[in-house]
Amino acid sequence: MTTKEVAAGAKPSRLEENLEKVEELSQRLINALTRRHSTPEALNAPAPDLYAKAAQAYVQEWMTNPARLVEQQVSYWGKTVTHFVEAQQALAKGQLKAPDDPGPSDKRFRNPLWDTHPYFNFVKQQYLINADAIREAVEAMDDLDEREKRRIRYFAQQITDMFAPTNFLATNPDALQKAVETEGESLVRGLENLVADLEANNGQMLVRLVDESAFEVGENIATAKGEVVFRNRMMEIIQYSPTTETVHETPIVLFPPWINKFYILDLKPQNSFVRWVVDQGYTLFVVSWINPDGDYRDVGLETYVEEGYLKAIEVAKQACDVDKINVIGYCIAGTTLALTLALLKKRGDKSIKSATFFTALTDFSDQGEFTPFLSDDFVDGIEQEIDQEGILPSFIMARTFSFLRSNDLIYGPAIKSYMMGETPPAFDLLYWNGDGANLPGKMTMEYLRGLCQRNEFAGDGFEMFGEKLQLKDVDVPLMSIATETDHIAAARDVYRGVQAMGSRSKQFVLGQSGHIAGIVNPPGKPKYGHYLNDDLGLDFDDWMTSAEHHEGSWWPHWQAWIKKRSGKQIPARTPGDSTFEPLAPAPGTYVRIKANKLNQ
């Protein structure tokens, strides 16, 4: 721009306009960060003693086996220096190109420039060399017990993931190219996305994974027809409208997890488990749990059982005029269903004909990937948060689960949203995933201390209502469905709990895929299959080796099983034709309560 143009008040360039917007957004960013919800330090990083143990183990290894560590260091130094020298020699010869061998592939480095451009290739290869060196150093620590080593391994991986060159503008070719092409507009949009996420989450950086404006519960998701027929402070019970002229006499009550909303089982018509069950000729009741606030501080597992499970069983029996029902429990609701069944056994109550468990853990002796989050320092941090708020806020749970797959659920989406300025996709599953729920304080600590850390249900007994409840007390006919790549409820751990249950009639089904896709897997889409094996006396590896693979959904297999336990055909029941009058149309009112509104 010339002096003459400036004097004449020339129109500022698009780049200048975008830079001015950045200044404005920076002030909003500062304001959002000042509202940040403070959380205990233990929830953000491991306690210092873990680093002390790691350092002690490293020193111990150095003293007992110095040759091994020297070999590792020399190898690391050699790779690093050799790579640097090769790059320098190429530059000295004027050969501005990457080496013929661009290094190992990694989906984070899809852009061809990572392999063809000498600068980006050098950065990538140095990062991968460093990451390998850190992994090797961790694995060399033989003087740590397996639990501590798992924690060190996890946090070391978090560090290497966080410092990937893709996470920084100066070393991300995709972001740099887009910034140049849009004259800085992509960076402005990215900063707008960042500020909006901080403002929506009280200063916490939770990356928005989905375009929330694209969905509305009851309008384009969770649209199966039904009525809320009962409501108390813990739940609403939805009775779904029949789609067949007759139904099986024995109804089904489905208990979804209260960590998320129930409509994962009714996202859209083509993959709705709710609709499919109703279409098979069953009377289906689904519990929709309250999204609790600080007033629920003293609500524990006993309250969930008494005012949730036992009450829902009573309502279904009364509404359908039957003595027995079938029940389903998903994830933590399956764990609590098992406790409820053990309690009913102690009381001599035979209300349950059969139980189905979806990805439900009952034996926590191996904490697997959750080891870092079930250690005392982290659980102590959760207890501090609960003492302050009365609840475990939804964002802490969301963040915890996200860090199990940080590249896919944190850094990848952050790059697209904050550095590329892209709008999140309109994806119903991700919308549900972000529609989380808070957890009552007392219930959270009972679950973490008694079930997860001390494993009392699978051990000497978990005390409820004055009874010591054990897995062997679960004696109704049951089917348990686990999934092959579940990061939350590992299949081998689910299987171990089923083996300890006292039922004489039980089946274990292993679906392909993970915690959600392996369950929400409707017939007609042969994407994921399942494995069956009637011999539950085998250990998990042997069960898997001799299991028979079946193409397609496990739903028809379950339906054939539940049909035998569902009685004769009777005229279809319409919600409201019993003593329970409709209170609101499905999906009800509790499902619409947002967790972030409660935390403001």
LOLUMTI-383002 format. One record per residue (C-alpha): x, y negated, z negated. Coordinates in pm, whole numbers, padded with zeros to 5 digits, always signed. Example, Ala and Ser with C-alpha at 12.3 -4.5 7.8 and 13.67 -1.06 7.14 Angstrom:
2
+01230+00450-00780
+01367+00106-00714
//
This chain:
600
+00000+00000+00000
+00152-00340+00101
+00175-00655-00113
-00066-00826+00125
-00323-00548+00075
-00288-00569-00302
-00338-00947-00294
-00650-00903-00082
-00792-00661-00336
-00745-00348-00128
-00959-00051-00223
-00774+00182-00463
-00682+00525-00331
-00866+00840-00427
-00561+00949-00630
-00560+00623-00827
-00931+00660-00901
-00875+01011-01026
-00589+00899-01250
-00818+00636-01405
-01076+00909-01473
-00807+01112-01648
-00747+00823-01890
-01119+00804-01970
-01145+01179-02020
-00837+01178-02243
-01024+00964-02496
-01319+01204-02492
-01070+01489-02540
-00925+01322-02850
-01275+01262-02991
-01373+01625-02932
-01061+01755-03104
-01130+01541-03413
-01456+01736-03458
-01274+02068-03455
-01419+02326-03691
-01130+02425-03914
-01075+02797-03969
-00843+02976-04211
-00487+03012-04078
-00507+03391-04112
-00762+03395-03828
-00522+03220-03593
-00200+03414-03652
-00060+03700-03861
+00063+03639-04212
+00439+03569-04252
+00496+03909-04411
+00437+04078-04075
+00722+03882-03917
+00938+03958-04222
+00872+04331-04181
+00950+04310-03811
+01278+04127-03878
+01369+04377-04148
+01297+04668-03914
+01508+04508-03641
+01801+04455-03879
+01764+04812-04007
+01776+04940-03650
+02084+04726-03583
+02263+04879-03883
+02169+05242-03819
+02183+05245-03440
+02374+04937-03316
+02461+05099-02983
+02095+05119-02887
+02030+04749-02949
+02355+04639-02788
+02258+04842-02482
+01921+04666-02470
+02075+04320-02507
+02343+04384-02246
+02080+04514-02005
+01865+04205-02062
+02160+03967-02024
+02276+04150-01715
+01938+04131-01542
+01893+03764-01630
+02240+03647-01527
+02245+03860-01213
+01912+03716-01105
+02035+03362-01170
+02361+03417-00978
+02176+03566-00681
+01944+03265-00671
+02241+03025-00691
+02424+03204-00412
+02119+03188-00189
+02086+02814-00252
+02457+02757-00187
+02424+02921+00153
+02120+02708+00232
+01902+03018+00233
+01584+02879+00076
+01404+03207+00062
+01313+03468-00194
+01503+03799-00213
+01394+04094-00004
+01275+04265-00323
+01025+04018-00474
+00989+04220-00796
+00703+04420-00950
+00344+04340-00861
+00106+04181-01111
-00246+04059-01038
-00163+03726-01201
+00084+03665-00918
-00141+03717-00617
-00042+03396-00442
+00215+03487-00167
+00435+03198-00285
+00528+03404-00593
+00712+03637-00355
+00816+03408-00071
+00910+03077-00236
+01252+03085-00409
+01147+02861-00700
+00828+03047-00785
+00986+03387-00730
+01273+03296-00964
+01028+03182-01234
+00816+03496-01195
+01106+03739-01210
+01262+03565-01511
+00927+03582-01692
+00888+03954-01619
+01247+04024-01730
+01181+03840-02058
+00848+04018-02113
+01013+04358-02063
+01290+04265-02308
+01034+04172-02577
+00843+04497-02526
+01162+04703-02550
+01266+04521-02868
+00932+04601-03031
+00943+04966-02931
+01296+04993-03074
+01170+04920-03428
+01157+05271-03566
+01154+05163-03930
+00791+05040-03916
+00487+05253-03989
+00253+05299-03693
-00005+05051-03825
+00250+04770-03857
+00399+04858-03520
+00058+04832-03357
+00019+04484-03501
+00365+04373-03387
+00300+04521-03043
-00032+04334-03018
+00104+03993-03124
+00414+04033-02906
+00185+04098-02609
-00021+03789-02697
+00296+03579-02694
+00412+03711-02356
+00064+03666-02208
+00039+03310-02339
+00372+03202-02189
+00307+03342-01842
+00407+03082-01580
+00056+03099-01434
-00070+02926-01750
+00123+02602-01683
+00055+02350-01408
+00421+02298-01315
+00468+02670-01248
+00131+02761-01097
+00136+02730-00718
-00242+02772-00686
-00313+02480-00917
-00042+02260-00762
-00163+02325-00409
-00522+02244-00502
-00419+01927-00686
-00238+01802-00375
-00518+01903-00138
-00784+01726-00349
-00565+01425-00437
-00592+01508-00806
-00968+01564-00810
-00930+01929-00913
-00735+01818-01222
-01005+01566-01310
-01275+01833-01277
-01061+02067-01484
-01020+01810-01760
-01395+01748-01750
-01453+02122-01794
-01208+02134-02087
-01367+01836-02262
-01716+01975-02208
-01615+02311-02360
-01456+02142-02662
-01759+01921-02717
-01995+02219-02692
-01796+02424-02945
-01714+02172-03217
-01357+02122-03100
-01280+02493-03056
-01136+02588-02718
-01370+02861-02598
-01351+02893-02223
-01694+02885-02060
-01712+03202-01850
-02044+03137-01679
-02267+02863-01540
-02517+02853-01827
-02760+02633-01634
-02826+02922-01394
-03013+03132-01652
-03304+03097-01889
-03412+03375-02120
-03764+03486-02035
-03750+03322-01693
-03484+03500-01484
-03337+03737-01745
-03514+03935-02021
-03839+03933-01822
-03990+04275-01904
-04352+04234-02012
-04445+04287-02375
-04551+04122-02698
-04395+04048-03034
-04616+04250-03270
-04427+04192-03596
-04199+03928-03742
-04016+03885-04070
-03705+03690-04171
-03473+03956-04022
-03631+04048-03690
-03907+04035-03436
-04039+04365-03301
-04131+04367-02934
-04373+04630-02806
-04339+04657-02428
-04642+04684-02200
-04698+05025-02040
-04650+05076-01667
-04798+05429-01662
-05153+05546-01731
-05034+05792-01995
-04741+05794-02233
-04567+06042-02459
-04722+06051-02804
-04395+05989-02991
-04276+05628-02954
-03917+05504-02936
-03771+05227-03151
-03449+05074-03017
-03211+04889-03251
-02964+04669-03057
-02653+04519-03220
-02700+04189-03402
-02361+04061-03286
-02523+03984-02948
-02879+03953-02820
-03090+04257-02728
-03146+04159-02364
-02826+04322-02245
-03072+04610-02198
-03309+04389-01996
-03088+04159-01787
-03273+04204-01460
-03532+04451-01325
-03287+04668-01130
-03063+04745-01430
-03308+04711-01719
-03296+05007-01956
-03610+04867-02120
-03808+04875-01794
-03672+05216-01700
-03775+05376-02033
-04124+05227-02006
-04151+05349-01646
-04076+05704-01765
-04391+05695-01977
-04274+05602-02327
-04406+05352-02580
-04100+05139-02650
-04039+04902-02942
-03722+04689-02941
-03592+04493-03238
-03480+04134-03173
-03265+04026-03468
-03260+03679-03620
-02954+03465-03544
-02866+03381-03906
-02744+03053-04051
-02580+02978-04386
-02903+03056-04573
-02841+03424-04495
-02515+03424-04692
-02633+03696-04934
-02796+03924-04677
-02616+04258-04677
-02646+04593-04506
-02916+04699-04751
-03132+04412-04630
-03078+04512-04267
-03180+04867-04354
-03479+04780-04573
-03626+04480-04390
-03504+04591-04048
-03474+04964-03990
-03719+05100-04246
-03973+04830-04169
-03950+04884-03793
-03996+05260-03841
-04303+05190-04055
-04448+04945-03801
-04400+05185-03508
-04557+05476-03697
-04853+05264-03803
-04902+05098-03464
-04898+05434-03284
-05071+05634-03559
-04795+05897-03572
-04586+06057-03846
-04256+06073-03653
-04067+05855-03406
-03749+05865-03197
-03480+05602-03255
-03186+05451-03066
-02896+05249-03212
-02638+05056-03008
-02287+04972-03139
-02301+04832-03496
-02675+04900-03494
-02590+05264-03426
-02350+05269-03719
-02624+05129-03942
-02878+05369-03794
-02656+05656-03907
-02652+05507-04259
-03033+05480-04245
-03067+05844-04138
-02842+05952-04424
-03058+05750-04664
-03379+05905-04529
-03222+06249-04579
-03150+06165-04944
-03509+06048-04988
-03661+06349-04815
-03822+06126-04550
-03877+06312-04222
-03997+06017-04011
-03728+06061-03745
-03762+06326-03474
-03435+06244-03299
-03165+05978-03284
-02965+05846-02991
-02642+05652-03041
-02489+05417-02784
-02113+05357-02839
-02155+05380-03217
-01857+05425-03451
-01907+05605-03781
-01553+05726-03856
-01300+05440-03874
-00995+05644-03973
-00819+05534-03653
-00875+05163-03593
-00706+05163-03255
-00694+04828-03076
-00871+04662-03369
-00583+04731-03608
-00463+04365-03600
-00815+04245-03688
-00875+04493-03969
-00557+04420-04162
-00590+04253-04501
-00459+03914-04394
-00713+03880-04111
-01005+04013-04317
-00901+03782-04603
-00922+03496-04353
-01273+03602-04254
-01369+03608-04622
-01240+03252-04664
-01446+03141-04364
-01755+03310-04507
-01702+03149-04848
-01701+02814-04669
-01985+02867-04419
-02197+03152-04558
-02171+03326-04219
-01909+03450-03978
-01963+03205-03689
-02021+03356-03349
-01719+03188-03190
-01477+03378-03417
-01621+03711-03307
-01616+03599-02942
-01254+03489-02969
-01152+03812-03141
-01302+04034-02871
-01161+03811-02596
-00805+03851-02722
-00829+04226-02663
-00829+04135-02291
-00673+03791-02304
-00561+03770-01941
-00909+03854-01813
-01120+03670-02071
-00904+03374-02179
-00611+03276-01959
-00757+03374-01621
-01084+03184-01673
-00896+02890-01830
-00675+02858-01522
-00976+02854-01290
-01176+02613-01504
-00914+02374-01646
-00634+02375-01385
-00830+02448-01067
-01143+02255-01167
-01374+02536-01058
-01732+02579-01181
-01784+02908-01366
-01987+03170-01175
-02359+03239-01223
-02321+03589-01369
-02595+03725-01596
-02369+03964-01788
-02128+03683-01876
-02421+03462-01976
-02533+03729-02222
-02175+03773-02344
-02161+03403-02433
-02501+03405-02605
-02361+03539-02930
-02493+03549-03284
-02357+03464-03627
-02318+03735-03891
-02437+03705-04253
-02150+03675-04499
-02228+03963-04733
-02310+04206-04451
-01986+04119-04270
-01767+04189-04570
-01949+04513-04656
-01897+04631-04300
-01531+04529-04280
-01422+04639-04629
-01638+04944-04696
-01687+05095-04352
-01389+04979-04144
-01104+04944-04394
-01196+05206-04655
-01389+05433-04415
-01626+05531-04695
-01908+05670-04479
-01673+05929-04328
-01505+05984-04665
-01638+06008-05018
-01952+05811-04941
-02083+05460-04873
-02310+05340-05152
-02653+05199-05067
-02968+05184-05279
-02791+05381-05551
-02708+05669-05315
-02371+05787-05184
-02426+05826-04811
-02200+06049-04600
-02185+06150-04235
-02285+06506-04319
-02622+06369-04439
-02714+06280-04078
-02900+06597-03983
-03164+06507-03721
-03127+06620-03358
-02903+06363-03192
-02730+06256-02874
-02430+06023-02880
-02315+05838-02570
-01960+05699-02565
-01779+05540-02271
-01443+05621-02118
-01267+05282-02125
-01440+05125-02428
-01213+04871-02602
-01454+04833-02897
-01570+05187-02978
-01306+05424-02843
-01460+05749-02718
-01234+05976-02924
-01330+05786-03241
-01703+05806-03162
-01661+06179-03096
-01486+06236-03428
-01778+06081-03615
-02033+06292-03427
-01838+06606-03515
-01873+06524-03887
-02250+06472-03873
-02463+06746-04023
-02706+06794-03733
-02741+07146-03601
-02857+07009-03265
-02628+06741-03124
-02488+06640-02788
-02200+06415-02687
-02202+06241-02351
-01906+06048-02211
-01998+05784-01957
-01747+05630-01722
-01654+05261-01750
-01673+05057-02071
-01879+04935-02366
-02143+04763-02151
-02117+04892-01793
-02101+05251-01914
-02435+05208-02096
-02614+04975-01854
-02571+05220-01569
-02908+05278-01399
-02990+05574-01172
-02964+05513-00801
-02624+05346-00826
-02359+05621-00818
-02086+05382-00928
-02019+05548-01264
-02066+05912-01355
-02058+06096-01686
-01908+06403-01854
-02087+06681-02043
-01957+06960-02263
-02166+07149-02519
-01868+07265-02725
-01826+07002-02997
-01592+07228-03192
-01304+07125-02968
-01079+06830-03037
-01143+06535-02807
-00863+06604-02560
-00971+06967-02516
-01337+06859-02490
-01238+06618-02214
-01025+06872-02030
-01306+07128-02012
-01594+06879-01967
-01800+06891-01649
-01820+06570-01446
-02159+06462-01311
-02213+06191-01053
-02431+05894-01138
-02607+05770-01448
-02647+05963-01771
-02997+05812-01817
-03185+06104-01650
-02992+06354-01865
-03095+06166-02179
-03454+06139-02056
-03478+06516-02009
-03346+06557-02364
-03574+06300-02528
-03878+06426-02335
-03862+06757-02523
-03888+06561-02849
-04163+06320-02750
-04486+06518-02772
-04789+06540-02549
-04926+06284-02304
-05189+06040-02436
-05355+05727-02290
-05108+05440-02263
-05092+05203-02559
-05125+04830-02498
-04947+04586-02734
-05205+04444-02971
-05446+04738-02955
-05347+04841-03308
-05357+04652-03637
-05058+04445-03519
-05179+04150-03316
-04952+03980-03059
-04754+03690-03206
-04568+03577-02893
-04492+03714-02546
-04164+03897-02488
-03875+03823-02522
-03998+03644-02835
-03867+03343-03026
-03567+03471-03226
-03372+03554-02908
-03373+03186-02811
-03187+03065-03122
-02837+02959-03018
-02540+03022-03246
-02363+02697-03161
-02666+02494-03266
-02647+02653-03609
-02282+02557-03655
-02321+02187-03585
//
